[in-house]
Amino acid sequence: MKYFIGISIAFWLSSCSKSILPEAPDANIAALPALERPDSEINIPIKINLSPYFRAADKDLPKTFKGSEEHCSGLSFSYRFEREPIQFAGKGSKLIYDISGKYALKLNYCPECTSLLDDKGTCLIPRVYASCGVNEPMRKIDIGYSTELFLDQNYRFQSTTSLRKAEAVDECRVTFLSYDATEKVLVEMKKEFKRLEKEIDQQIENINIKNSIEEVWKQLASPMAIGKYGFLNLKPSGISVSKINFYKEEAYINLKLKASPEINAIADGSTSTSLPKLEDYQQSSGFQIFLDVKAPYDSMSNILTNEFKGKEIVLQKNKIFIDSLKIKSSQDAFLHFEVAFSGDKKGLFYLAGKPSFDTLTQELSFPNLSFDIKSKNLLLKSAKWLFSDKITHMIQEKARIDLKPHFEILIAMVEKEMNQEIKKGVKMNGSLDAMEVKGIYPLRDELVVRVKSIGQLAIKL
């Protein structure tokens, strides 16, 4: 009897000290669905400094011109016009520019002519000569033009210039003839000023901004490295531009890209870098990027273990201590947690929980955490007291992973790529304003959080 009792006690003690080691849950890794790629619209306000183009146009436009009108009888004249540098200034949808000039005028007058001696005629009495601005300060005149511009499909300016004013500041009055030649001269000079409209249009249409836009397009079509997250690929596919607005010596254009941006582990160079023809422009603002943020299970396990290691749980006068908490696998969108423990009993068990994201706190949590079926069956047979909601509730409350630092790092990396000098004189700046989680996907070795990012992008030329 004593021998039998001893054997029974030994068996009971050994069964009590035996570790609890349930089978690991079955893993069933779901495939990551294709990244949602609706066309995003990336609006890029472009500011172009036109002063270099204005200087070139001013240099090539004629600075002087002459005209004359000769008659045998009556008044004949010739004039010379000289202009100052053109003062360009944009205002709204038009380029407005003023030209200060000066003119000199020579006049002669013949009361009566005869053609008996010469087919061109001969003045019967000596001609009377007079002048304005000759051997004295030239007379002043103010001229003004306005130009409307737009870009055609091939990124060439189409220009329509019109003379808006030609006003004499100083009159040319010949006192002994009691004659004011100012208006007569203005009529003739306006003919030259009108001819200058076409030359101005030609100079403006020779301005080439296609190369600058093409450089911007190539940069935006190229993958941008963003550290451990991989590469940002904007994948632009179409382009359109708004009407041009001017302010002083700057032009403002809204450039809109049609794109399918994404973040990939590798640089995807499949996007064509050839600048497409311009499409019709429709007003919109900002842009959106769909991308994946990846959280490796190893990193998440380290966070959870640091949070739970040494935690005491009292269950029906029994104590256990959490040694580690690791994410081991996934099945049907649920993550499996391996919980190692010691104390009055030692071993491990598995929990399963579906990840959920709180947009306000930006925390990842597992609100429906429960024992895996294999762990549940073993605990009910060997240590029923361990099968307790107290464990799942405690782990559920504390198993929260703050993804905000990951988002902040990602935003900082993307914004760094969006704020740089594309080439000398061409600067890009932008920001990511918000991120919205669109889906959470447990994979074999990592948790993928799919987000939509909303932001702004601007380029200055």
Secondary structure, 3 states (H helix, E strand, C coil): CHHHHHHHHHHHHHHHHCCECCCCCCCECCCCCCCCCCCEEEEEEEEEECHHHHHHHHHHCCCEEEEEECCCCEEEEEEEEEECCCEEEEEECEEEEEEEEEEEEEEEEECCEECCCCCCCEECCCCEEEEECCCCCCEEEEEEEEEEEEECCCCEEEEEEEEEEEEECCCCEECCCCEECHHHHHHHHHHHHHHHHHHHHHHHHCCECHHHHHHHHHHHHCCEECHHHCEEECCEEEEEECCCEEEECEEEEEEEEEECCEEECCCCCCCCCCCCCCECCCCCCCEEEEEEEEEEHHHHHHHHHHHHCCCEEEECCEEEEEEEEEEEEEECCEEEEEEEEEECCCEEEEEEECCEEECCCCEEECCCCEECHHHHHHHHHHCHHHCCHHHHHHHHHHCCEECHHHHHHHHHHHHHHHCEEEECCEEEEEEEEEEEEEEEEECCCEEEEEEEEEEEEEEEC
